Amino acid sequence: MISPWMRLEEIFLRCPETIRVFAKYGLACPGCSLAAFDTLERGAKAHGVELVALMDEMNATVAEASPAEAFG
């Protein structure tokens, strides 16, 4: 399960399917140098994105991609 305190880079590496969710929200986080340091919570706040909605969609995307392997 993706949580607000996960580093963005960790999310990309563990769940590359979430990159399309970032793009949908207009976030270029996968190409940002701060991704290695910033958490999902800080990134969402910095870009004015609703954190819960973003996390919910990311977790749904991960579950759809590999339901038996979704971590949580």
mmCIF file of the N, C-alpha and C atoms, coordinates in Angstrom:
data_MODEL
# 
_entry.id   MODEL 
# 
loop_
_atom_site.group_PDB 
_atom_site.id 
_atom_site.type_symbol 
_atom_site.label_atom_id 
_atom_site.label_alt_id 
_atom_site.label_comp_id 
_atom_site.label_asym_id 
_atom_site.label_entity_id 
_atom_site.label_seq_id 
_atom_site.pdbx_PDB_ins_code 
_atom_site.Cartn_x 
_atom_site.Cartn_y 
_atom_site.Cartn_z 
_atom_site.occupancy 
_atom_site.B_iso_or_equiv 
_atom_site.pdbx_formal_charge 
_atom_site.auth_seq_id 
_atom_site.auth_comp_id 
_atom_site.auth_asym_id 
_atom_site.auth_atom_id 
_atom_site.pdbx_PDB_model_num 
ATOM 1   N N  . MET A 1 1  ? 0.845  -1.187  0.000   1.00 0.00 ? 1  MET A N  1 
ATOM 2   C CA . MET A 1 1  ? 0.000  0.000   0.000   1.00 0.00 ? 1  MET A CA 1 
ATOM 3   C C  . MET A 1 1  ? 0.883  1.239   0.000   1.00 0.00 ? 1  MET A C  1 
ATOM 4   N N  . ILE A 1 2  ? 0.545  2.163   -0.852  1.00 0.00 ? 2  ILE A N  1 
ATOM 5   C CA . ILE A 1 2  ? 1.288  3.414   -0.933  1.00 0.00 ? 2  ILE A CA 1 
ATOM 6   C C  . ILE A 1 2  ? 0.812  4.311   0.196   1.00 0.00 ? 2  ILE A C  1 
ATOM 7   N N  . SER A 1 3  ? 1.772  4.894   0.892   1.00 0.00 ? 3  SER A N  1 
ATOM 8   C CA . SER A 1 3  ? 1.444  5.744   2.036   1.00 0.00 ? 3  SER A CA 1 
ATOM 9   C C  . SER A 1 3  ? 2.038  7.139   1.833   1.00 0.00 ? 3  SER A C  1 
ATOM 10  N N  . PRO A 1 4  ? 1.562  8.124   2.581   1.00 0.00 ? 4  PRO A N  1 
ATOM 11  C CA . PRO A 1 4  ? 1.998  9.504   2.385   1.00 0.00 ? 4  PRO A CA 1 
ATOM 12  C C  . PRO A 1 4  ? 3.472  9.745   2.695   1.00 0.00 ? 4  PRO A C  1 
ATOM 13  N N  . TRP A 1 5  ? 4.065  8.921   3.528   1.00 0.00 ? 5  TRP A N  1 
ATOM 14  C CA . TRP A 1 5  ? 5.457  9.162   3.910   1.00 0.00 ? 5  TRP A CA 1 
ATOM 15  C C  . TRP A 1 5  ? 6.469  8.419   3.046   1.00 0.00 ? 5  TRP A C  1 
ATOM 16  N N  . MET A 1 6  ? 5.986  7.694   2.029   1.00 0.00 ? 6  MET A N  1 
ATOM 17  C CA . MET A 1 6  ? 6.911  7.019   1.114   1.00 0.00 ? 6  MET A CA 1 
ATOM 18  C C  . MET A 1 6  ? 7.617  8.053   0.234   1.00 0.00 ? 6  MET A C  1 
ATOM 19  N N  . ARG A 1 7  ? 8.899  7.821   -0.005  1.00 0.00 ? 7  ARG A N  1 
ATOM 20  C CA . ARG A 1 7  ? 9.628  8.698   -0.920  1.00 0.00 ? 7  ARG A CA 1 
ATOM 21  C C  . ARG A 1 7  ? 9.104  8.458   -2.340  1.00 0.00 ? 7  ARG A C  1 
ATOM 22  N N  . LEU A 1 8  ? 9.048  9.515   -3.119  1.00 0.00 ? 8  LEU A N  1 
ATOM 23  C CA . LEU A 1 8  ? 8.541  9.407   -4.484  1.00 0.00 ? 8  LEU A CA 1 
ATOM 24  C C  . LEU A 1 8  ? 9.339  8.387   -5.292  1.00 0.00 ? 8  LEU A C  1 
ATOM 25  N N  . GLU A 1 9  ? 10.651 8.435   -5.172  1.00 0.00 ? 9  GLU A N  1 
ATOM 26  C CA . GLU A 1 9  ? 11.499 7.502   -5.898  1.00 0.00 ? 9  GLU A CA 1 
ATOM 27  C C  . GLU A 1 9  ? 11.178 6.046   -5.533  1.00 0.00 ? 9  GLU A C  1 
ATOM 28  N N  . GLU A 1 10 ? 10.901 5.807   -4.277  1.00 0.00 ? 10 GLU A N  1 
ATOM 29  C CA . GLU A 1 10 ? 10.538 4.457   -3.828  1.00 0.00 ? 10 GLU A CA 1 
ATOM 30  C C  . GLU A 1 10 ? 9.251  3.990   -4.514  1.00 0.00 ? 10 GLU A C  1 
ATOM 31  N N  . ILE A 1 11 ? 8.303  4.905   -4.651  1.00 0.00 ? 11 ILE A N  1 
ATOM 32  C CA . ILE A 1 11 ? 7.043  4.567   -5.311  1.00 0.00 ? 11 ILE A CA 1 
ATOM 33  C C  . ILE A 1 11 ? 7.308  4.204   -6.770  1.00 0.00 ? 11 ILE A C  1 
ATOM 34  N N  . PHE A 1 12 ? 8.109  5.002   -7.483  1.00 0.00 ? 12 PHE A N  1 
ATOM 35  C CA . PHE A 1 12 ? 8.397  4.730   -8.894  1.00 0.00 ? 12 PHE A CA 1 
ATOM 36  C C  . PHE A 1 12 ? 9.088  3.387   -9.068  1.00 0.00 ? 12 PHE A C  1 
ATOM 37  N N  . LEU A 1 13 ? 10.038 3.097   -8.191  1.00 0.00 ? 13 LEU A N  1 
ATOM 38  C CA . LEU A 1 13 ? 10.806 1.862   -8.319  1.00 0.00 ? 13 LEU A CA 1 
ATOM 39  C C  . LEU A 1 13 ? 9.972  0.626   -7.988  1.00 0.00 ? 13 LEU A C  1 
ATOM 40  N N  . ARG A 1 14 ? 9.170  0.727   -6.950  1.00 0.00 ? 14 ARG A N  1 
ATOM 41  C CA . ARG A 1 14 ? 8.363  -0.429  -6.529  1.00 0.00 ? 14 ARG A CA 1 
ATOM 42  C C  . ARG A 1 14 ? 7.106  -0.595  -7.362  1.00 0.00 ? 14 ARG A C  1 
ATOM 43  N N  . CYS A 1 15 ? 6.576  0.514   -7.830  1.00 0.00 ? 15 CYS A N  1 
ATOM 44  C CA . CYS A 1 15 ? 5.286  0.492   -8.528  1.00 0.00 ? 15 CYS A CA 1 
ATOM 45  C C  . CYS A 1 15 ? 5.333  1.391   -9.767  1.00 0.00 ? 15 CYS A C  1 
ATOM 46  N N  . PRO A 1 16 ? 6.066  1.000   -10.795 1.00 0.00 ? 16 PRO A N  1 
ATOM 47  C CA . PRO A 1 16 ? 6.203  1.870   -11.970 1.00 0.00 ? 16 PRO A CA 1 
ATOM 48  C C  . PRO A 1 16 ? 4.877  2.192   -12.659 1.00 0.00 ? 16 PRO A C  1 
ATOM 49  N N  . GLU A 1 17 ? 3.874  1.365   -12.440 1.00 0.00 ? 17 GLU A N  1 
ATOM 50  C CA . GLU A 1 17 ? 2.573  1.642   -13.044 1.00 0.00 ? 17 GLU A CA 1 
ATOM 51  C C  . GLU A 1 17 ? 1.944  2.929   -12.507 1.00 0.00 ? 17 GLU A C  1 
ATOM 52  N N  . THR A 1 18 ? 2.435  3.437   -11.379 1.00 0.00 ? 18 THR A N  1 
ATOM 53  C CA . THR A 1 18 ? 1.886  4.680   -10.814 1.00 0.00 ? 18 THR A CA 1 
ATOM 54  C C  . THR A 1 18 ? 2.347  5.919   -11.574 1.00 0.00 ? 18 THR A C  1 
ATOM 55  N N  . ILE A 1 19 ? 3.344  5.774   -12.412 1.00 0.00 ? 19 ILE A N  1 
ATOM 56  C CA . ILE A 1 19 ? 3.852  6.937   -13.156 1.00 0.00 ? 19 ILE A CA 1 
ATOM 57  C C  . ILE A 1 19 ? 2.738  7.558   -13.989 1.00 0.00 ? 19 ILE A C  1 
ATOM 58  N N  . ARG A 1 20 ? 1.857  6.727   -14.536 1.00 0.00 ? 20 ARG A N  1 
ATOM 59  C CA . ARG A 1 20 ? 0.744  7.277   -15.326 1.00 0.00 ? 20 ARG A CA 1 
ATOM 60  C C  . ARG A 1 20 ? -0.232 8.067   -14.449 1.00 0.00 ? 20 ARG A C  1 
ATOM 61  N N  . VAL A 1 21 ? -0.341 7.706   -13.177 1.00 0.00 ? 21 VAL A N  1 
ATOM 62  C CA . VAL A 1 21 ? -1.213 8.450   -12.264 1.00 0.00 ? 21 VAL A CA 1 
ATOM 63  C C  . VAL A 1 21 ? -0.603 9.826   -11.992 1.00 0.00 ? 21 VAL A C  1 
ATOM 64  N N  . PHE A 1 22 ? 0.712  9.856   -11.769 1.00 0.00 ? 22 PHE A N  1 
ATOM 65  C CA . PHE A 1 22 ? 1.381  11.148  -11.596 1.00 0.00 ? 22 PHE A CA 1 
ATOM 66  C C  . PHE A 1 22 ? 1.123  12.028  -12.814 1.00 0.00 ? 22 PHE A C  1 
ATOM 67  N N  . ALA A 1 23 ? 1.262  11.464  -14.011 1.00 0.00 ? 23 ALA A N  1 
ATOM 68  C CA . ALA A 1 23 ? 1.048  12.227  -15.242 1.00 0.00 ? 23 ALA A CA 1 
ATOM 69  C C  . ALA A 1 23 ? -0.388 12.738  -15.337 1.00 0.00 ? 23 ALA A C  1 
ATOM 70  N N  . LYS A 1 24 ? -1.346 11.902  -14.953 1.00 0.00 ? 24 LYS A N  1 
ATOM 71  C CA . LYS A 1 24 ? -2.755 12.299  -14.997 1.00 0.00 ? 24 LYS A CA 1 
ATOM 72  C C  . LYS A 1 24 ? -3.013 13.535  -14.135 1.00 0.00 ? 24 LYS A C  1 
ATOM 73  N N  . TYR A 1 25 ? -2.295 13.623  -13.006 1.00 0.00 ? 25 TYR A N  1 
ATOM 74  C CA . TYR A 1 25 ? -2.454 14.757  -12.096 1.00 0.00 ? 25 TYR A CA 1 
ATOM 75  C C  . TYR A 1 25 ? -1.542 15.925  -12.466 1.00 0.00 ? 25 TYR A C  1 
ATOM 76  N N  . GLY A 1 26 ? -0.838 15.807  -13.578 1.00 0.00 ? 26 GLY A N  1 
ATOM 77  C CA . GLY A 1 26 ? 0.029  16.889  -14.041 1.00 0.00 ? 26 GLY A CA 1 
ATOM 78  C C  . GLY A 1 26 ? 1.325  16.994  -13.264 1.00 0.00 ? 26 GLY A C  1 
ATOM 79  N N  . LEU A 1 27 ? 1.741  15.906  -12.631 1.00 0.00 ? 27 LEU A N  1 
ATOM 80  C CA . LEU A 1 27 ? 2.953  15.915  -11.820 1.00 0.00 ? 27 LEU A CA 1 
ATOM 81  C C  . LEU A 1 27 ? 4.115  15.283  -12.592 1.00 0.00 ? 27 LEU A C  1 
ATOM 82  N N  . ALA A 1 28 ? 5.211  15.999  -12.682 1.00 0.00 ? 28 ALA A N  1 
ATOM 83  C CA . ALA A 1 28 ? 6.398  15.503  -13.381 1.00 0.00 ? 28 ALA A CA 1 
ATOM 84  C C  . ALA A 1 28 ? 7.394  14.909  -12.395 1.00 0.00 ? 28 ALA A C  1 
ATOM 85  N N  . CYS A 1 29 ? 6.906  14.391  -11.292 1.00 0.00 ? 29 CYS A N  1 
ATOM 86  C CA . CYS A 1 29 ? 7.761  13.857  -10.227 1.00 0.00 ? 29 CYS A CA 1 
ATOM 87  C C  . CYS A 1 29 ? 8.761  12.807  -10.695 1.00 0.00 ? 29 CYS A C  1 
ATOM 88  N N  . PRO A 1 30 ? 8.406  11.906  -11.623 1.00 0.00 ? 30 PRO A N  1 
ATOM 89  C CA . PRO A 1 30 ? 9.386  10.903  -12.037 1.00 0.00 ? 30 PRO A CA 1 
ATOM 90  C C  . PRO A 1 30 ? 10.659 11.508  -12.633 1.00 0.00 ? 30 PRO A C  1 
ATOM 91  N N  . GLY A 1 31 ? 10.595 12.694  -13.162 1.00 0.00 ? 31 GLY A N  1 
ATOM 92  C CA . GLY A 1 31 ? 11.772 13.336  -13.738 1.00 0.00 ? 31 GLY A CA 1 
ATOM 93  C C  . GLY A 1 31 ? 12.406 14.380  -12.835 1.00 0.00 ? 31 GLY A C  1 
ATOM 94  N N  . CYS A 1 32 ? 11.896 14.530  -11.646 1.00 0.00 ? 32 CYS A N  1 
ATOM 95  C CA . CYS A 1 32 ? 12.365 15.577  -10.728 1.00 0.00 ? 32 CYS A CA 1 
ATOM 96  C C  . CYS A 1 32 ? 13.524 15.077  -9.860  1.00 0.00 ? 32 CYS A C  1 
ATOM 97  N N  . SER A 1 33 ? 14.512 15.934  -9.680  1.00 0.00 ? 33 SER A N  1 
ATOM 98  C CA . SER A 1 33 ? 15.667 15.554  -8.858  1.00 0.00 ? 33 SER A CA 1 
ATOM 99  C C  . SER A 1 33 ? 15.309 15.431  -7.377  1.00 0.00 ? 33 SER A C  1 
ATOM 100 N N  . LEU A 1 34 ? 14.202 16.007  -6.961  1.00 0.00 ? 34 LEU A N  1 
ATOM 101 C CA . LEU A 1 34 ? 13.786 15.924  -5.558  1.00 0.00 ? 34 LEU A CA 1 
ATOM 102 C C  . LEU A 1 34 ? 13.077 14.614  -5.230  1.00 0.00 ? 34 LEU A C  1 
ATOM 103 N N  . ALA A 1 35 ? 12.768 13.808  -6.239  1.00 0.00 ? 35 ALA A N  1 
ATOM 104 C CA . ALA A 1 35 ? 12.034 12.556  -6.028  1.00 0.00 ? 35 ALA A CA 1 
ATOM 105 C C  . ALA A 1 35 ? 12.767 11.599  -5.092  1.00 0.00 ? 35 ALA A C  1 
ATOM 106 N N  . ALA A 1 36 ? 14.083 11.699  -5.045  1.00 0.00 ? 36 ALA A N  1 
ATOM 107 C CA . ALA A 1 36 ? 14.863 10.815  -4.163  1.00 0.00 ? 36 ALA A CA 1 
ATOM 108 C C  . ALA A 1 36 ? 14.702 11.204  -2.698  1.00 0.00 ? 36 ALA A C  1 
ATOM 109 N N  . PHE A 1 37 ? 14.232 12.418  -2.459  1.00 0.00 ? 37 PHE A N  1 
ATOM 110 C CA . PHE A 1 37 ? 14.163 12.938  -1.087  1.00 0.00 ? 37 PHE A CA 1 
ATOM 111 C C  . PHE A 1 37 ? 12.753 13.244  -0.607  1.00 0.00 ? 37 PHE A C  1 
ATOM 112 N N  . ASP A 1 38 ? 11.889 13.704  -1.515  1.00 0.00 ? 38 ASP A N  1 
ATOM 113 C CA . ASP A 1 38 ? 10.540 14.124  -1.122  1.00 0.00 ? 38 ASP A CA 1 
ATOM 114 C C  . ASP A 1 38 ? 9.605  12.942  -0.934  1.00 0.00 ? 38 ASP A C  1 
ATOM 115 N N  . THR A 1 39 ? 8.695  13.106  -0.010  1.00 0.00 ? 39 THR A N  1 
ATOM 116 C CA . THR A 1 39 ? 7.658  12.113  0.213   1.00 0.00 ? 39 THR A CA 1 
ATOM 117 C C  . THR A 1 39 ? 6.455  12.442  -0.671  1.00 0.00 ? 39 THR A C  1 
ATOM 118 N N  . LEU A 1 40 ? 5.571  11.491  -0.798  1.00 0.00 ? 40 LEU A N  1 
ATOM 119 C CA . LEU A 1 40 ? 4.358  11.716  -1.560  1.00 0.00 ? 40 LEU A CA 1 
ATOM 120 C C  . LEU A 1 40 ? 3.554  12.871  -0.962  1.00 0.00 ? 40 LEU A C  1 
ATOM 121 N N  . GLU A 1 41 ? 3.500  12.907  0.349   1.00 0.00 ? 41 GLU A N  1 
ATOM 122 C CA . GLU A 1 41 ? 2.753  13.976  1.024   1.00 0.00 ? 41 GLU A CA 1 
ATOM 123 C C  . GLU A 1 41 ? 3.315  15.352  0.678   1.00 0.00 ? 41 GLU A C  1 
ATOM 124 N N  . ARG A 1 42 ? 4.625  15.513  0.760   1.00 0.00 ? 42 ARG A N  1 
ATOM 125 C CA . ARG A 1 42 ? 5.239  16.816  0.450   1.00 0.00 ? 42 ARG A CA 1 
ATOM 126 C C  . ARG A 1 42 ? 5.074  17.174  -1.019  1.00 0.00 ? 42 ARG A C  1 
ATOM 127 N N  . GLY A 1 43 ? 5.218  16.181  -1.894  1.00 0.00 ? 43 GLY A N  1 
ATOM 128 C CA . GLY A 1 43 ? 5.060  16.440  -3.324  1.00 0.00 ? 43 GLY A CA 1 
ATOM 129 C C  . GLY A 1 43 ? 3.650  16.883  -3.665  1.00 0.00 ? 43 GLY A C  1 
ATOM 130 N N  . ALA A 1 44 ? 2.668  16.194  -3.107  1.00 0.00 ? 44 ALA A N  1 
ATOM 131 C CA . ALA A 1 44 ? 1.272  16.561  -3.364  1.00 0.00 ? 44 ALA A CA 1 
ATOM 132 C C  . ALA A 1 44 ? 0.976  17.958  -2.842  1.00 0.00 ? 44 ALA A C  1 
ATOM 133 N N  . LYS A 1 45 ? 1.456  18.246  -1.648  1.00 0.00 ? 45 LYS A N  1 
ATOM 134 C CA . LYS A 1 45 ? 1.219  19.563  -1.053  1.00 0.00 ? 45 LYS A CA 1 
ATOM 135 C C  . LYS A 1 45 ? 1.888  20.667  -1.877  1.00 0.00 ? 45 LYS A C  1 
ATOM 136 N N  . ALA A 1 46 ? 3.103  20.418  -2.322  1.00 0.00 ? 46 ALA A N  1 
ATOM 137 C CA . ALA A 1 46 ? 3.841  21.422  -3.096  1.00 0.00 ? 46 ALA A CA 1 
ATOM 138 C C  . ALA A 1 46 ? 3.149  21.753  -4.414  1.00 0.00 ? 46 ALA A C  1 
ATOM 139 N N  . HIS A 1 47 ? 2.426  20.778  -4.961  1.00 0.00 ? 47 HIS A N  1 
ATOM 140 C CA . HIS A 1 47 ? 1.773  20.979  -6.259  1.00 0.00 ? 47 HIS A CA 1 
ATOM 141 C C  . HIS A 1 47 ? 0.274  21.195  -6.141  1.00 0.00 ? 47 HIS A C  1 
ATOM 142 N N  . GLY A 1 48 ? -0.235 21.298  -4.915  1.00 0.00 ? 48 GLY A N  1 
ATOM 143 C CA . GLY A 1 48 ? -1.657 21.570  -4.711  1.00 0.00 ? 48 GLY A CA 1 
ATOM 144 C C  . GLY A 1 48 ? -2.566 20.427  -5.132  1.00 0.00 ? 48 GLY A C  1 
ATOM 145 N N  . VAL A 1 49 ? -2.071 19.189  -4.971  1.00 0.00 ? 49 VAL A N  1 
ATOM 146 C CA . VAL A 1 49 ? -2.858 18.012  -5.331  1.00 0.00 ? 49 VAL A CA 1 
ATOM 147 C C  . VAL A 1 49 ? -3.419 17.384  -4.067  1.00 0.00 ? 49 VAL A C  1 
ATOM 148 N N  . GLU A 1 50 ? -4.676 16.949  -4.124  1.00 0.00 ? 50 GLU A N  1 
ATOM 149 C CA . GLU A 1 50 ? -5.337 16.320  -2.985  1.00 0.00 ? 50 GLU A CA 1 
ATOM 150 C C  . GLU A 1 50 ? -4.676 14.967  -2.716  1.00 0.00 ? 50 GLU A C  1 
ATOM 151 N N  . LEU A 1 51 ? -4.012 14.844  -1.603  1.00 0.00 ? 51 LEU A N  1 
ATOM 152 C CA . LEU A 1 51 ? -3.223 13.665  -1.262  1.00 0.00 ? 51 LEU A CA 1 
ATOM 153 C C  . LEU A 1 51 ? -4.043 12.387  -1.228  1.00 0.00 ? 51 LEU A C  1 
ATOM 154 N N  . VAL A 1 52 ? -5.176 12.396  -0.574  1.00 0.00 ? 52 VAL A N  1 
ATOM 155 C CA . VAL A 1 52 ? -5.974 11.177  -0.426  1.00 0.00 ? 52 VAL A CA 1 
ATOM 156 C C  . VAL A 1 52 ? -6.440 10.671  -1.795  1.00 0.00 ? 52 VAL A C  1 
ATOM 157 N N  . ALA A 1 53 ? -6.890 11.565  -2.649  1.00 0.00 ? 53 ALA A N  1 
ATOM 158 C CA . ALA A 1 53 ? -7.337 11.167  -3.988  1.00 0.00 ? 53 ALA A CA 1 
ATOM 159 C C  . ALA A 1 53 ? -6.178 10.567  -4.780  1.00 0.00 ? 53 ALA A C  1 
ATOM 160 N N  . LEU A 1 54 ? -5.012 11.188  -4.697  1.00 0.00 ? 54 LEU A N  1 
ATOM 161 C CA . LEU A 1 54 ? -3.830 10.700  -5.393  1.00 0.00 ? 54 LEU A CA 1 
ATOM 162 C C  . LEU A 1 54 ? -3.436 9.312   -4.884  1.00 0.00 ? 54 LEU A C  1 
ATOM 163 N N  . MET A 1 55 ? -3.377 9.153   -3.579  1.00 0.00 ? 55 MET A N  1 
ATOM 164 C CA . MET A 1 55 ? -3.020 7.859   -2.995  1.00 0.00 ? 55 MET A CA 1 
ATOM 165 C C  . MET A 1 55 ? -4.042 6.786   -3.349  1.00 0.00 ? 55 MET A C  1 
ATOM 166 N N  . ASP A 1 56 ? -5.313 7.117   -3.268  1.00 0.00 ? 56 ASP A N  1 
ATOM 167 C CA . ASP A 1 56 ? -6.362 6.150   -3.592  1.00 0.00 ? 56 ASP A CA 1 
ATOM 168 C C  . ASP A 1 56 ? -6.220 5.651   -5.027  1.00 0.00 ? 56 ASP A C  1 
ATOM 169 N N  . GLU A 1 57 ? -5.981 6.582   -5.946  1.00 0.00 ? 57 GLU A N  1 
ATOM 170 C CA . GLU A 1 57 ? -5.848 6.180   -7.341  1.00 0.00 ? 57 GLU A CA 1 
ATOM 171 C C  . GLU A 1 57 ? -4.579 5.365   -7.565  1.00 0.00 ? 57 GLU A C  1 
ATOM 172 N N  . MET A 1 58 ? -3.498 5.736   -6.902  1.00 0.00 ? 58 MET A N  1 
ATOM 173 C CA . MET A 1 58 ? -2.258 4.968   -7.033  1.00 0.00 ? 58 MET A CA 1 
ATOM 174 C C  . MET A 1 58 ? -2.435 3.557   -6.485  1.00 0.00 ? 58 MET A C  1 
ATOM 175 N N  . ASN A 1 59 ? -3.037 3.433   -5.323  1.00 0.00 ? 59 ASN A N  1 
ATOM 176 C CA . ASN A 1 59 ? -3.246 2.111   -4.731  1.00 0.00 ? 59 ASN A CA 1 
ATOM 177 C C  . ASN A 1 59 ? -4.176 1.258   -5.594  1.00 0.00 ? 59 ASN A C  1 
ATOM 178 N N  . ALA A 1 60 ? -5.188 1.861   -6.193  1.00 0.00 ? 60 ALA A N  1 
ATOM 179 C CA . ALA A 1 60 ? -6.079 1.126   -7.090  1.00 0.00 ? 60 ALA A CA 1 
ATOM 180 C C  . ALA A 1 60 ? -5.324 0.668   -8.328  1.00 0.00 ? 60 ALA A C  1 
ATOM 181 N N  . THR A 1 61 ? -4.449 1.515   -8.842  1.00 0.00 ? 61 THR A N  1 
ATOM 182 C CA . THR A 1 61 ? -3.658 1.176   -10.022 1.00 0.00 ? 61 THR A CA 1 
ATOM 183 C C  . THR A 1 61 ? -2.717 0.014   -9.726  1.00 0.00 ? 61 THR A C  1 
ATOM 184 N N  . VAL A 1 62 ? -2.091 0.041   -8.561  1.00 0.00 ? 62 VAL A N  1 
ATOM 185 C CA . VAL A 1 62 ? -1.190 -1.048  -8.168  1.00 0.00 ? 62 VAL A CA 1 
ATOM 186 C C  . VAL A 1 62 ? -1.978 -2.347  -8.020  1.00 0.00 ? 62 VAL A C  1 
ATOM 187 N N  . ALA A 1 63 ? -3.125 -2.275  -7.398  1.00 0.00 ? 63 ALA A N  1 
ATOM 188 C CA . ALA A 1 63 ? -3.951 -3.474  -7.191  1.00 0.00 ? 63 ALA A CA 1 
ATOM 189 C C  . ALA A 1 63 ? -4.428 -4.054  -8.518  1.00 0.00 ? 63 ALA A C  1 
ATOM 190 N N  . GLU A 1 64 ? -4.775 -3.196  -9.468  1.00 0.00 ? 64 GLU A N  1 
ATOM 191 C CA . GLU A 1 64 ? -5.217 -3.667  -10.777 1.00 0.00 ? 64 GLU A CA 1 
ATOM 192 C C  . GLU A 1 64 ? -4.075 -4.312  -11.543 1.00 0.00 ? 64 GLU A C  1 
ATOM 193 N N  . ALA A 1 65 ? -2.879 -3.758  -11.414 1.00 0.00 ? 65 ALA A N  1 
ATOM 194 C CA . ALA A 1 65 ? -1.725 -4.247  -12.163 1.00 0.00 ? 65 ALA A CA 1 
ATOM 195 C C  . ALA A 1 65 ? -1.279 -5.625  -11.691 1.00 0.00 ? 65 ALA A C  1 
ATOM 196 N N  . SER A 1 66 ? -1.341 -5.835  -10.402 1.00 0.00 ? 66 SER A N  1 
ATOM 197 C CA . SER A 1 66 ? -0.897 -7.124  -9.854  1.00 0.00 ? 66 SER A CA 1 
ATOM 198 C C  . SER A 1 66 ? -1.640 -7.421  -8.561  1.00 0.00 ? 66 SER A C  1 
ATOM 199 N N  . PRO A 1 67 ? -2.908 -7.786  -8.672  1.00 0.00 ? 67 PRO A N  1 
ATOM 200 C CA . PRO A 1 67 ? -3.734 -7.973  -7.460  1.00 0.00 ? 67 PRO A CA 1 
ATOM 201 C C  . PRO A 1 67 ? -3.159 -8.948  -6.446  1.00 0.00 ? 67 PRO A C  1 
ATOM 202 N N  . ALA A 1 68 ? -2.522 -9.996  -6.892  1.00 0.00 ? 68 ALA A N  1 
ATOM 203 C CA . ALA A 1 68 ? -1.976 -10.973 -5.953  1.00 0.00 ? 68 ALA A CA 1 
ATOM 204 C C  . ALA A 1 68 ? -0.694 -10.483 -5.303  1.00 0.00 ? 68 ALA A C  1 
ATOM 205 N N  . GLU A 1 69 ? -0.067 -9.487  -5.924  1.00 0.00 ? 69 GLU A N  1 
ATOM 206 C CA . GLU A 1 69 ? 1.219  -9.019  -5.432  1.00 0.00 ? 69 GLU A CA 1 
ATOM 207 C C  . GLU A 1 69 ? 1.151  -7.629  -4.797  1.00 0.00 ? 69 GLU A C  1 
ATOM 208 N N  . ALA A 1 70 ? -0.008 -6.995  -4.791  1.00 0.00 ? 70 ALA A N  1 
ATOM 209 C CA . ALA A 1 70 ? -0.117 -5.653  -4.223  1.00 0.00 ? 70 ALA A CA 1 
ATOM 210 C C  . ALA A 1 70 ? 0.346  -5.686  -2.782  1.00 0.00 ? 70 ALA A C  1 
ATOM 211 N N  . PHE A 1 71 ? 1.268  -4.787  -2.454  1.00 0.00 ? 71 PHE A N  1 
ATOM 212 C CA . PHE A 1 71 ? 1.803  -4.800  -1.098  1.00 0.00 ? 71 PHE A CA 1 
ATOM 213 C C  . PHE A 1 71 ? 0.908  -4.011  -0.187  1.00 0.00 ? 71 PHE A C  1 
ATOM 214 N N  . GLY A 1 72 ? 0.928  -4.349  1.072   1.00 0.00 ? 72 GLY A N  1 
ATOM 215 C CA . GLY A 1 72 ? 0.077  -3.615  1.991   1.00 0.00 ? 72 GLY A CA 1 
ATOM 216 C C  . GLY A 1 72 ? -0.072 -4.264  3.315   1.00 0.00 ? 72 GLY A C  1 
# 
